[in-house]
Amino acid sequence: MKEYKYTINGTKYEVAVGDIEDNLVTVTVNGEEYKVEMEKEPEPEKKKPVLGKAPVAEPEGDAAASKPKAAPAGGAPVKAPLPGVITDILVAEGDEVQVGDTVVVLEAMKMANNLTAEKAGRVSAVCVKIGESVMEDDTLIVIE
């Protein structure tokens, strides 16, 4: 049992709080006992984390350009290993890359991740732009 002493508007109160069972508690105020029903705490809502910025309405012509493109036949896609935001693109269409060259920087969980080419060749498609949010397995760059 916990005991407290309060003064409210000049009046002194001695309060003893008894055991709490479910949402009922026995409270004694200045020697007089009360049964008090407490409100149950609402269960916290379980929200899924949202990565990146909310989608912004774009003009019809740009909408198709911002969607991740599928890899052309024979091309080797560089895919996002996890959800994040593109912070830098180090290649352009037509550039030659070697195995291990960094092609895109992806920020995920407050860390910059350098994504590298797994194949030597020519960049045939850049499917993202700086500042774009991507999901896991989205195609970012295609190398032929």
Secondary structure as GFF3:
##gff-version 3
##sequence-region A 1 144
A	DSSP	beta_strand	2	8	.	.	.	ID=ss1
A	DSSP	beta_strand	11	21	.	.	.	ID=ss2
A	DSSP	beta_strand	24	29	.	.	.	ID=ss3
A	DSSP	beta_strand	32	37	.	.	.	ID=ss4
A	DSSP	alpha_helix	60	66	.	.	.	ID=ss5
A	DSSP	beta_strand	76	79	.	.	.	ID=ss6
A	DSSP	beta_strand	84	89	.	.	.	ID=ss7
A	DSSP	beta_strand	96	97	.	.	.	ID=ss8
A	DSSP	beta_strand	102	108	.	.	.	ID=ss9
A	DSSP	beta_strand	111	116	.	.	.	ID=ss10
A	DSSP	beta_strand	121	126	.	.	.	ID=ss11
A	DSSP	beta_strand	133	134	.	.	.	ID=ss12
A	DSSP	beta_strand	139	143	.	.	.	ID=ss13
###
